């Protein structure tokens, strides 16, 4: 019962009117009294507070909208200026074609009209053209470098056949000593064509003790490839070769236990594992 009594008391207080007195500045006028239930004032205050919070949350969006709108205006102006310049350039080009079609210098000088010169900022256009040319030049240099790197990078193997000795530490099959094998030994029957794995220039073609008949090709970009134990060499020093071109034929010259090609890949003065240069994307 006490709980319900408290509820009724609270409800009576909620609907108890509160008098709001409005006093005009002109004392000759009557004051205005408003009787408003207390609950109405509480509800009004609550919704006013919620509305204020919502309004404040809209301020950042309004600021962002203003910035985006300004950017759009700037972009529109730039596009408009560009279109105007482009139209002026097209008109000048048309006029120049018309003048050139006149043939003789005298006729051209009679028809040329200098009054329209300066209709657009030729210096600005020239700067834009120079900037574009620099950008295009940089792109061409990059693509040229990438193409040179692509052509200089060894890909695949010089002959098809099983790999009998891999890159890395091994026991030398001739002297039985432990050594680091700087390339691959690929077994192939005698006289099998050996092809270069990248474009380049022959930097060595001749006898090299343990390597027997050896061919070394410089590819650029720091790459060199070695082809050893050949039975016959098919190129000369200074000769340019293309990827896939036959440069020699397999054999067992030098320190070799059988017919095969010893193949090495070097870059920046260090031997690399040829198996890392097998794929086209390498």
The 8 nearest C-alpha neighbors of each residue, nearest first, counted from 0:
[[1, 3, 2, 4, 5, 6, 7, 8],
 [0, 2, 4, 3, 5, 6, 7, 8],
 [3, 1, 5, 4, 0, 6, 7, 8],
 [4, 2, 6, 0, 5, 1, 7, 8],
 [3, 5, 1, 7, 2, 6, 0, 8],
 [6, 4, 8, 2, 3, 7, 9, 1],
 [5, 7, 3, 9, 8, 4, 10, 2],
 [8, 6, 10, 4, 9, 5, 11, 3],
 [7, 9, 5, 11, 6, 10, 4, 12],
 [10, 8, 6, 12, 7, 11, 5, 13],
 [9, 11, 13, 7, 12, 8, 6, 14],
 [12, 10, 8, 14, 13, 9, 15, 7],
 [13, 11, 15, 9, 10, 14, 8, 37],
 [12, 14, 38, 10, 37, 11, 15, 9],
 [15, 13, 36, 11, 12, 37, 16, 38],
 [16, 14, 12, 36, 13, 11, 37, 17],
 [17, 15, 36, 35, 34, 37, 14, 18],
 [18, 16, 35, 34, 36, 37, 19, 15],
 [17, 19, 34, 33, 20, 32, 35, 16],
 [20, 18, 33, 32, 34, 17, 21, 35],
 [19, 21, 32, 31, 18, 33, 22, 30],
 [20, 22, 31, 30, 32, 23, 19, 33],
 [21, 23, 30, 20, 31, 24, 29, 26],
 [24, 22, 25, 21, 26, 30, 28, 29],
 [25, 23, 26, 22, 28, 27, 21, 30],
 [24, 26, 23, 27, 28, 22, 29, 30],
 [27, 25, 28, 24, 23, 29, 22, 30],
 [28, 26, 25, 29, 23, 24, 30, 22],
 [29, 27, 26, 25, 30, 23, 24, 22],
 [28, 30, 31, 27, 26, 23, 22, 25],
 [29, 31, 22, 21, 23, 32, 28, 20],
 [30, 32, 21, 20, 29, 22, 33, 19],
 [31, 33, 20, 19, 21, 18, 30, 34],
 [34, 32, 19, 18, 35, 20, 31, 17],
 [33, 35, 18, 17, 16, 19, 32, 36],
 [34, 36, 16, 17, 33, 18, 37, 39],
 [37, 35, 16, 14, 39, 15, 38, 17],
 [36, 38, 13, 40, 39, 14, 16, 17],
 [37, 39, 13, 41, 40, 36, 42, 14],
 [38, 40, 42, 37, 36, 41, 43, 35],
 [39, 41, 43, 37, 38, 42, 44, 36],
 [42, 40, 38, 44, 39, 43, 45, 37],
 [43, 41, 45, 39, 44, 40, 38, 46],
 [44, 42, 40, 46, 45, 41, 39, 47],
 [43, 45, 47, 41, 42, 46, 40, 48],
 [46, 44, 42, 48, 47, 43, 41, 49],
 [47, 45, 49, 43, 48, 44, 50, 42],
 [46, 48, 50, 44, 45, 49, 43, 51],
 [47, 49, 51, 45, 46, 50, 44, 52],
 [50, 48, 46, 52, 51, 47, 53, 45],
 [49, 51, 47, 53, 48, 52, 46, 54],
 [50, 52, 48, 54, 49, 53, 47, 55],
 [51, 53, 55, 49, 54, 50, 56, 48],
 [54, 52, 56, 50, 55, 51, 49, 57],
 [53, 55, 51, 57, 56, 52, 50, 58],
 [54, 56, 52, 57, 58, 53, 51, 59],
 [57, 55, 53, 54, 58, 52, 59, 60],
 [58, 56, 54, 60, 55, 59, 61, 53],
 [57, 59, 61, 55, 60, 56, 62, 54],
 [60, 58, 62, 61, 57, 63, 56, 55],
 [61, 59, 63, 57, 62, 58, 64, 56],
 [60, 62, 64, 58, 59, 63, 65, 57],
 [61, 63, 59, 65, 60, 64, 58, 66],
 [64, 62, 60, 66, 65, 61, 67, 59],
 [63, 65, 61, 67, 62, 66, 68, 60],
 [64, 66, 62, 68, 63, 67, 61, 69],
 [67, 65, 63, 69, 68, 64, 70, 62],
 [68, 66, 70, 64, 69, 65, 63, 71],
 [67, 69, 71, 65, 66, 70, 64, 72],
 [70, 68, 72, 66, 67, 71, 65, 73],
 [71, 69, 73, 67, 72, 68, 74, 66],
 [72, 70, 74, 68, 69, 73, 75, 67],
 [71, 73, 69, 75, 70, 74, 76, 68],
 [74, 72, 70, 76, 71, 75, 69, 77],
 [75, 73, 77, 71, 76, 72, 70, 78],
 [74, 76, 72, 78, 73, 77, 71, 79],
 [75, 77, 79, 73, 74, 78, 80, 72],
 [78, 76, 74, 80, 79, 75, 81, 73],
 [79, 77, 81, 75, 76, 80, 82, 74],
 [78, 80, 76, 82, 77, 81, 75, 83],
 [81, 79, 77, 83, 78, 82, 76, 84],
 [80, 82, 78, 84, 83, 79, 85, 77],
 [83, 81, 85, 79, 84, 80, 78, 86],
 [82, 84, 80, 86, 81, 85, 79, 87],
 [83, 85, 87, 81, 82, 86, 88, 80],
 [84, 86, 82, 88, 87, 83, 81, 89],
 [87, 85, 89, 83, 88, 84, 82, 90],
 [88, 86, 84, 90, 85, 89, 91, 83],
 [87, 89, 91, 85, 90, 86, 92, 84],
 [90, 88, 92, 86, 91, 87, 93, 85],
 [91, 89, 93, 87, 92, 88, 94, 86],
 [90, 92, 94, 88, 93, 89, 95, 87],
 [93, 91, 89, 95, 90, 94, 88, 96],
 [92, 94, 90, 96, 91, 95, 89, 97],
 [93, 95, 97, 91, 92, 96, 90, 98],
 [96, 94, 98, 92, 97, 93, 91, 99],
 [97, 95, 93, 99, 98, 94, 100, 92],
 [96, 98, 94, 100, 95, 99, 93, 101],
 [99, 97, 95, 100, 101, 96, 107, 94],
 [98, 100, 96, 101, 97, 102, 95, 107],
 [99, 101, 97, 102, 98, 96, 95, 103],
 [102, 100, 99, 98, 103, 106, 107, 97],
 [101, 103, 100, 99, 104, 106, 107, 98],
 [104, 102, 105, 106, 101, 107, 99, 100],
 [103, 105, 107, 106, 108, 102, 101, 109],
 [106, 104, 108, 107, 103, 109, 102, 110],
 [107, 105, 109, 108, 103, 104, 101, 110],
 [106, 108, 104, 110, 109, 105, 98, 111],
 [107, 109, 105, 111, 106, 110, 104, 112],
 [110, 108, 106, 107, 111, 105, 112, 104],
 [111, 109, 107, 108, 106, 112, 98, 105],
 [110, 112, 108, 109, 107, 113, 98, 106],
 [111, 113, 114, 110, 115, 116, 109, 108],
 [112, 114, 116, 115, 111, 117, 110, 108],
 [115, 113, 116, 112, 117, 118, 111, 110],
 [114, 116, 113, 118, 117, 112, 119, 91],
 [117, 115, 113, 118, 114, 119, 112, 91],
 [116, 118, 119, 115, 120, 121, 114, 113],
 [119, 117, 116, 115, 120, 87, 121, 114],
 [118, 120, 117, 121, 84, 87, 116, 124],
 [119, 121, 123, 122, 117, 124, 118, 84],
 [120, 122, 124, 123, 119, 125, 117, 126],
 [123, 121, 125, 124, 120, 126, 127, 119],
 [122, 124, 126, 120, 125, 121, 127, 119],
 [123, 125, 121, 127, 122, 126, 128, 120],
 [124, 126, 122, 128, 123, 127, 121, 129],
 [127, 125, 129, 123, 128, 124, 130, 122],
 [126, 128, 130, 124, 125, 129, 131, 123],
 [127, 129, 125, 131, 130, 126, 132, 124],
 [130, 128, 132, 126, 131, 127, 125, 133],
 [131, 129, 127, 133, 128, 132, 126, 134],
 [130, 132, 128, 134, 133, 129, 135, 127],
 [133, 131, 135, 129, 134, 130, 136, 128],
 [134, 132, 136, 130, 131, 135, 137, 129],
 [133, 135, 131, 137, 136, 132, 130, 138],
 [134, 136, 132, 138, 137, 133, 131, 139],
 [137, 135, 133, 139, 134, 138, 132, 140],
 [136, 138, 140, 134, 135, 139, 133, 141],
 [139, 137, 135, 141, 136, 140, 142, 134],
 [138, 140, 136, 142, 141, 137, 143, 135],
 [141, 139, 143, 137, 138, 142, 144, 136],
 [140, 142, 138, 144, 139, 143, 145, 137],
 [141, 143, 145, 139, 144, 140, 146, 138],
 [144, 142, 140, 146, 141, 145, 139, 147],
 [145, 143, 147, 141, 142, 146, 140, 148],
 [144, 146, 142, 148, 143, 147, 149, 141],
 [145, 147, 149, 143, 148, 144, 142, 150],
 [148, 146, 144, 150, 149, 145, 151, 143],
 [147, 149, 145, 151, 146, 150, 152, 144],
 [148, 150, 146, 152, 147, 151, 145, 144],
 [149, 151, 147, 148, 152, 198, 197, 146],
 [152, 150, 218, 148, 149, 197, 219, 198],
 [151, 153, 149, 150, 148, 197, 154, 222],
 [154, 152, 197, 196, 276, 151, 155, 264],
 [155, 153, 277, 276, 196, 278, 279, 152],
 [154, 156, 277, 196, 276, 278, 153, 157],
 [157, 155, 158, 196, 154, 159, 277, 273],
 [156, 158, 194, 193, 195, 196, 155, 159],
 [159, 157, 156, 193, 160, 194, 192, 185],
 [158, 160, 156, 157, 161, 187, 185, 186],
 [159, 161, 186, 187, 185, 158, 162, 259],
 [162, 160, 186, 185, 163, 159, 187, 184],
 [161, 163, 185, 184, 164, 186, 160, 165],
 [162, 164, 184, 185, 161, 186, 165, 183],
 [163, 165, 184, 162, 183, 166, 185, 169],
 [166, 164, 183, 167, 162, 184, 163, 182],
 [167, 165, 182, 180, 183, 181, 272, 164],
 [168, 166, 180, 179, 165, 181, 169, 182],
 [169, 167, 179, 178, 180, 177, 166, 170],
 [168, 170, 178, 177, 179, 171, 180, 167],
 [171, 169, 177, 176, 175, 172, 178, 168],
 [170, 172, 175, 176, 173, 174, 177, 169],
 [173, 171, 175, 174, 170, 256, 176, 255],
 [174, 172, 171, 175, 256, 254, 255, 176],
 [175, 173, 176, 171, 172, 170, 177, 254],
 [174, 176, 171, 172, 170, 173, 177, 178],
 [177, 175, 171, 170, 174, 178, 172, 173],
 [178, 176, 170, 169, 171, 175, 168, 179],
 [179, 177, 169, 168, 170, 180, 176, 171],
 [178, 180, 168, 167, 181, 169, 177, 166],
 [179, 181, 167, 166, 182, 168, 178, 169],
 [182, 180, 166, 270, 179, 263, 167, 183],
 [183, 181, 263, 166, 262, 180, 272, 273],
 [182, 184, 165, 262, 166, 261, 164, 185],
 [185, 183, 261, 164, 163, 162, 260, 259],
 [186, 184, 162, 260, 259, 161, 160, 163],
 [185, 187, 259, 160, 161, 162, 258, 163],
 [188, 186, 259, 160, 258, 189, 185, 191],
 [187, 189, 258, 191, 190, 249, 186, 259],
 [190, 188, 250, 249, 191, 258, 187, 248],
 [189, 191, 248, 249, 192, 188, 250, 230],
 [190, 192, 249, 248, 189, 188, 193, 187],
 [193, 191, 248, 245, 247, 190, 194, 249],
 [192, 194, 247, 248, 157, 245, 158, 246],
 [195, 193, 245, 157, 243, 244, 246, 192],
 [194, 196, 242, 243, 197, 244, 157, 246],
 [195, 197, 153, 242, 154, 157, 243, 155],
 [198, 196, 242, 153, 151, 195, 152, 150],
 [199, 197, 241, 242, 240, 150, 151, 218],
 [198, 200, 218, 217, 240, 239, 216, 197],
 [201, 199, 239, 217, 216, 238, 237, 240],
 [200, 202, 216, 236, 237, 238, 203, 215],
 [201, 203, 236, 216, 215, 217, 200, 237],
 [204, 202, 215, 214, 236, 201, 205, 216],
 [203, 205, 214, 213, 236, 235, 215, 202],
 [206, 204, 212, 213, 203, 207, 214, 232],
 [205, 207, 212, 211, 213, 208, 204, 210],
 [208, 206, 211, 210, 209, 213, 212, 205],
 [207, 209, 211, 210, 253, 206, 254, 212],
 [210, 208, 253, 254, 211, 207, 255, 252],
 [211, 209, 227, 253, 207, 228, 208, 213],
 [253, 212, 210, 252, 228, 207, 206, 208],
 [211, 213, 206, 229, 205, 228, 227, 210],
 [212, 214, 227, 205, 226, 204, 211, 206],
 [213, 215, 204, 226, 203, 225, 227, 216],
 [216, 214, 225, 203, 202, 224, 201, 226],
 [217, 215, 201, 202, 224, 200, 223, 199],
 [216, 218, 223, 200, 199, 219, 202, 201],
 [217, 219, 199, 151, 222, 223, 198, 216],
 [218, 220, 221, 222, 151, 217, 199, 223],
 [219, 221, 222, 148, 151, 218, 147, 152],
 [220, 222, 267, 266, 219, 223, 218, 268],
 [223, 221, 266, 218, 219, 265, 220, 217],
 [224, 222, 217, 265, 216, 218, 264, 266],
 [223, 225, 264, 216, 263, 215, 265, 226],
 [226, 224, 215, 263, 262, 214, 227, 264],
 [225, 227, 262, 214, 213, 261, 215, 260],
 [226, 228, 213, 261, 210, 229, 260, 212],
 [229, 227, 252, 211, 251, 212, 210, 250],
 [230, 228, 249, 250, 212, 231, 248, 227],
 [231, 229, 250, 249, 248, 252, 251, 228],
 [230, 232, 248, 229, 247, 233, 212, 249],
 [233, 231, 247, 234, 246, 248, 229, 212],
 [232, 234, 247, 246, 231, 245, 235, 248],
 [235, 233, 246, 232, 238, 236, 204, 247],
 [236, 234, 238, 204, 237, 201, 233, 203],
 [235, 237, 201, 202, 203, 238, 204, 234],
 [238, 236, 201, 200, 202, 235, 239, 203],
 [237, 239, 201, 200, 236, 235, 240, 234],
 [240, 238, 200, 199, 237, 201, 241, 198],
 [241, 239, 199, 198, 200, 238, 244, 242],
 [242, 240, 198, 244, 243, 197, 199, 239],
 [241, 243, 197, 198, 196, 195, 244, 240],
 [242, 244, 194, 195, 196, 241, 245, 197],
 [245, 243, 194, 241, 242, 195, 246, 240],
 [244, 246, 194, 193, 247, 192, 243, 195],
 [245, 247, 233, 234, 194, 193, 244, 232],
 [248, 246, 232, 233, 193, 231, 245, 192],
 [247, 249, 192, 190, 191, 231, 193, 229],
 [250, 248, 229, 190, 189, 191, 230, 260],
 [249, 251, 230, 229, 258, 189, 228, 252],
 [250, 252, 258, 228, 255, 257, 259, 229],
 [251, 253, 211, 228, 250, 229, 230, 212],
 [211, 252, 254, 209, 210, 255, 208, 228],
 [255, 253, 209, 210, 252, 211, 256, 208],
 [256, 254, 251, 257, 253, 252, 228, 258],
 [255, 257, 251, 254, 258, 173, 172, 259],
 [258, 256, 251, 255, 259, 250, 186, 252],
 [257, 259, 251, 250, 189, 188, 187, 186],
 [258, 260, 186, 187, 185, 249, 250, 257],
 [261, 259, 185, 184, 249, 227, 228, 262],
 [260, 262, 184, 227, 183, 226, 185, 259],
 [263, 261, 226, 183, 182, 225, 260, 184],
 [262, 264, 182, 225, 224, 181, 273, 183],
 [265, 263, 224, 271, 273, 270, 223, 225],
 [266, 264, 270, 223, 269, 271, 222, 224],
 [265, 267, 222, 221, 268, 269, 223, 270],
 [266, 268, 221, 269, 265, 222, 220, 270],
 [269, 267, 266, 265, 270, 221, 222, 223],
 [270, 268, 265, 266, 267, 271, 264, 181],
 [269, 271, 265, 264, 181, 266, 268, 272],
 [272, 270, 264, 265, 273, 269, 266, 181],
 [271, 273, 274, 275, 166, 182, 264, 270],
 [274, 272, 275, 276, 264, 271, 263, 182],
 [273, 275, 276, 272, 277, 155, 166, 156],
 [274, 276, 273, 272, 277, 281, 271, 278],
 [277, 275, 154, 274, 273, 281, 278, 153],
 [276, 278, 155, 154, 274, 275, 279, 281],
 [279, 277, 280, 281, 276, 154, 155, 275],
 [278, 280, 281, 154, 277, 276, 155, 149],
 [281, 279, 278, 277, 276, 154, 149, 152],
 [280, 278, 279, 276, 277, 275, 154, 152]]
